[in-house]
Amino acid sequence: MQISLLGPFEIATDDGRTFAPNAPKLCQLLAVLALQPREAVATGTLIRELWGDDAPAGAARTLQTHIYHARRMLSDLQVATSDRQLLATQAPGYRVDVEDEEVDVCRFERLVQRAQWELTEGDPQRAAGELKQAMSLWRGPALSNVPAGDVLVGQVARLEELKIRALELRAETELRLGRHREFLPELRSLVNSHPLHEWLHGQLITALHRSGRRAEALQAYQNLYRILKRELGLVPSVELQRLQAQILSSASPEPHLPLRLRIEGRAGTVIAPAHPTVVAG
């Protein structure tokens, strides 16, 4: 079986059937458990996800009812059998007994970690292959058909940060491979989706310059300047100012900006690629 969370919540069986539960609380329950495969999730955590601060007096008993229906649904799908009870009771709550390969989130995280390692070891080609597989797992916003409670809201935010990290690694990898022109459309899309992410802007500016599009590279810098001034009252980082100066002087820019930008003159603020929003010091 496969549990898909990177998009609409779905369960796919080995014989090719795909099922999207239409009971919101069952989706919430199974999603929270699937995000921690083979680990017991406390009853209190599940209650907080399903009801937040307004849990009814009999919440624990009602949760047991939801667990019963979830087990019956898995049995009807023929993914839970007498030999394999997917939804098990374990103190202090419940766990889902699935392998990492059966949950798309786990596969995604493993592929991104592998890509990071390949890039560190100096093999961007292999890293590119891992990242291509990782990004293919996303079918839309995470858990887009599930009404997220307190627990899932935090988990979805974490997944979006991991996705941004993968996109940053992809940009780094493609530019290291010299695919400046080929990656420009995706870079423009990324900058449009994350307008305050200075590092991505820097990659776009570099790619444009290295593609022989000097005027567009300078225009991309000016676009970033206006966004930062309007939204945060800031100017681009020293690294990006230096990049602009290199373009103006027709000097060749560095092959790629470092994956961590130190913003000088802003109380030592560091913008890591996993956190796309510029923070004022």
N, C-alpha and C positions, 0 to 999 in steps of 0.2 A: 504494500500500500504506500501511498504518498500523501502527506499532509502539506498543503500549500497555503502559506500565510503571506507571501510577497505579492499581494494583489487580493482579489476576492478570496475569502476562506473557502477551500475546497478539500475534499477527500477523494482520492483516486484509487480505485482497486486494481489489483494485479491483472484482472481480465479486461481493463480498459474503461470501466464505468467511472464516471465522475459525478460526485454528489456534493451539493452545497446545502447544508442544513438551513431550514427556514425559521427555526426557533432561535431568536436572538440570544437568550441566556445559555442555551446549549453551545452556540458558537463561541460566546465569551468564555465559558467554562473550558471547552476543549482547546481554545487558542491559548489561554494562560498556561494550561498543562503542557501543550505541545512545545511551547517556547522553552520549557525546561524538561526535555525528555529524560525519563528514568529517574527524575528527582521528585521527591514528595513536595507538594505545594500545600502549605498550611490551610486548614479550613478557614481561618480568619482572613487570609489573603483572598480566597475565592469569594467569601461573603462580601468583602470590600469591593471587589470587582463587580459583583452582580447588583449590589444595592448601595454602595457608597456609604455615606453617613446616615442613611435612612433605612438601615436593615430592620426588617420586621422582627417581632419578638421570637417567632419560631423560625428564624433564618437558617439555623443549623439543620432543622428537620426538612425545611424546604429544599436546602442544598442537597440533602440525601435523595430527595425525589428527583431533582435534576440529574444527579449522578445515575440513578436508576434508568431514567429515560435515555441518557447518553449511552449507557451500556447496551440498552435494547436496540438503539439505532445502529451502533457498531456491529452488533450481532446480526441485525437484519441485512447490513451491507456485506456480511460474511467476511469481515476483516478481523472480527473477534470470534474465536471459537473456544471450545472446551480446552484445547491445547494452548491457546494464547489469549489470555484475558488482558486486553489492551489497557483498560481503565481499572487500576487496582487501588485498594485501600491500603494506605501506609501512613502511620503516624508521622507528622501531626495532621495529615490530611489525605491527599490522593496523588497518584502519579499516572502518567501515560507511559507504557512500556513500548517505545518505538526506538529504532536505531537512528543515529544521526542522519544516515543516508535517506531516511524516510521523511525527513522534514526539510523543506527547501531553505529555511533560515539557516540551519546548521550547515548545509552544503554551501550556501553563499558565504558564510563566515570562513569556512575552511578554504575555499577558493581564493578569497581575498588575502588571507594570511599567507597562502602559498605564493600568490603574486607578489606580495611585499617581500617575501624571502628571495624570490627569483630576481627581483629588481635590485635588492641589496647585494646579491651575488653577481650582478653584472650581466644578467640574461634577460633583457627587456622583451625579447621575442617570446620566450616561454611565459613571461609575466603577462604579455598581451593575450595569450591564449587562455590563461586562467581567468583573466578579467572578462574576456568575452563570454566564457561559460557562466561566470558569476552574474553578469548583468542580464543574461538571457533568462534567468530565473524570475526576474521582476515582470509582473503582468499588469502593473498599475500600482496605486498607493497601497501600502501594506494594510491588510484586513479592511479593505474598503467597504465590504458589505456587513461589517460587524459593528454594533453600537458600543464603542469602547468606554469602559468604566475607568476608575482611578488607576488600576494596575496596567491595563492595556494602553492607556494614553502614554504612560512612561515608556512602555515597551515599543510602541510605534515610533515615538521620538528617537529612541535608541537605534531602531532599524533605519530610520531616515538618515541619521548621522553616519551609520555604517555605509549606506548607499553613497552618500556624498564622499566619504573616504575612498570608496571604490572608484568613483568618477574622477577624483583627483589623481589616484594612481594610474587610471587609464590615460588621463591627459599627460602625465609625466612619462608614461611608457611610450605613447605614440610619438611624442616630440623627441624622445631619446632615439627612436627608430628613424627619425628624419621625415616623418609623415606629416609635415606642417600643412601642406595644402589639403591633403585628404581629410585631416581632422578639423579643419576650420569650421565647417557647418555645425559639428557637434559642440565645438568650443563656443560658438556664438549662442547656441541654444543653452548651454550651461551658464554662461554669463547672464543671459536673459532670465533664467530661473533663479539665479543666486546673485543678484546685482550688487550686494555688499561684500562679496567674496573677492578680496584683492588679489589673492594668488591666482585664481582663475582668470581674472582680467589680465594679469601679467602674462599668463600663458597665451592668451589670445593675442596680445600686443606682440609678443615674441614670434608667434607663428605667422602673423601678418608680415612682420618685417623680414623674416627669413623666407617668406614666399615672394619677396620683391614688391610688397604692397606697402611702401613706406608711408604714404599719405594716410592710408586707412589705419595703419598702426598708430600714427599720431592722433587720428580722430578717435580711436578706441581709448587712448589715454585721456583725451579731453572728456569723453563720455564718463569715464570713471571719476575724473576730477569733479565734474558737475554733480554726480550722484552723491559722492562723499560730502561735498560742501552742503548740498541741499538737505540730505538726510541726517548728517551727524556733525556738520560744521568742521570736518577734518579735510586734510589734503592727502593725496596718495603717499605711501611709505617712501622712505629714502631709497629703497631698492628700485621702486618703480620710477621715481624721479631720475635716478641714474640711468635706468633703461631708456627713458624718454630722451635724455641727453645723448645717449649713444646713437639713437635713431636720428636725432637732429644733426649729429656730426657724421652720419653715415657709417659709424663704426658698427662692426658685427656684434650683436648681443651675445650674451652667454647662451650656450645650447638650451638651457632651461633654468628657471628660477628654482632655488632650493625649496624643498617641501616645507620648510619653516621660515617665515618671514619675521625678522625682528624689526618692530616699528620704532625707530629712534625718535626721541623727543616726545614720547607718549608714555612716560613713567615706566619705560621698559616693557611695555605690553608686547606679548608674543602671540601671534595668530597662528595656531596650528591648523593644518589642512582639514582636520576632522571637525573644526568649529568655524563655519563659513562667515559668521557675522563679525564685522569689525567692531572691536570694543574700545571705547574711548578710555584712556588712562586718567 
